[in-house]
Amino acid sequence: MQNDFFKDPKTIHETDPTPIERAIAGKPQVFRFVEDPGHGWLEVPRYLVEQYGIADKISSCSYQDGKMVYLEEDCDMALFWNAYKARHDGADPEYRTLLLNNEWPGRYRFASYRSQ
């Protein structure tokens, strides 16, 4: 299933602020979609996954690292996407794509997701 978030991807730089940094600065939330040659993940602050009531629905195909969760593109990202739209009057989340030429290091650096 292809989701709306692939309609108009934008490219970001690794130095762009994370969603948490933007929230602290009082700027609108812009998420990061990390894509390697084989797969993709949406980087989302853990507190939003919990706040949106989807923490117990996320699969172990997603990853976690401290305060961030990396939602895999096939199912978990759609759960977040729909929850976001439900809380924001149907508006799609804004995101930027980080395209990687090699395998995303988070695959082996980060733990598989599990609800806390």
N, C-alpha and C positions, 0 to 999 in steps of 0.2 A: 504494500500500500504506500503510495507516495503522498507525503503530507504537504500542506501549504507552505511550510518553511523552505521548500526548495525552489519556490517561484523566482525569487530575486536575491540570490545570495550576494553578499558584499564581502570584500576581503578586508581582513584586519591585520595588524602587525602584532607581533608578540609583546610589544611594549604598550599596547593599548590597555587602559584600565580594566580590571575585572569587574563583574557585576557588584561585588561587595564594595570595591573602591568607589564605584560610581554612586552607590547608595549613600556611602559615608559623605561624599562630596555634594549630596543633594541633587544629583543629575538623574535623568530618566534611566531606567534599567535597560541596558543593552547586553544581551547574552552572547556568548562565544560558542560557535559551532566548530568543533575540532574535527577535521576530516583527513584521514590518511588514505592511502591507495585501496584499503580494504573495507573501511567502515567509518562511522562518524558518531560523535557524542556531543550533546549540548551541555555546556558547563553552567550549572545552576547552584546558587547558594543553598545549602542544606535547609536553612530555616524556611525557604519558600516551599520546598518539597513537603516539609512538615506542616506549614501553614495551609497549604492547599489540600491537605488530607490525602496525599497519595504515597506517603512514606512506606506504608505496608504493602503497596501494590507494585513497587519497583523491583525488577528482577535482578538476579546476580550477574546479568550480562552488562550492567552498568557498573561504574567504579566510584570510589569515594576517596577523598584526601582531605582530612581535616574538615573545614567548613564548606567544602565544595563537593558536589555530586556531579558525575559525568554520565548523563542519561543516554543510553544507546539509542540509535536512530530508529530502529524498526518498531519498537513497542513503547518503551519507557518515555521516550521523547514526546510521543503523541499523548500520553497520559498528562504530562506536564502542559503541553500545548493547549489541550482542551480545558484543563483546570485554569490556566492563565486567562483564556478567552472568557470563561464563565465569570471570572472575577473582574474583568476589564471590559464589560459591555460588548463582547464579541471581537475586540481588537486583538490582532495577532501580536505576539511578542516581537520586539525588535532584536535582531541578532546580526552578528558579523561572522564570516567564515574564515577560519584559519586553515589554509590548505597546506598539508605536509607532503613532501616528496617521499618520505620514508615512513615506516611504521611509527605510530604515536607512542612515545615512551610510557605514557600512562597505562598501557596494556600490561606492563610488567612492574611498574613502580607503585601503582595504586592497588589498594585492596578491592575485591569485588564488593559491590554494594550490599549492605544489610541495614535494616531499620534499627535505629537506636532506642 
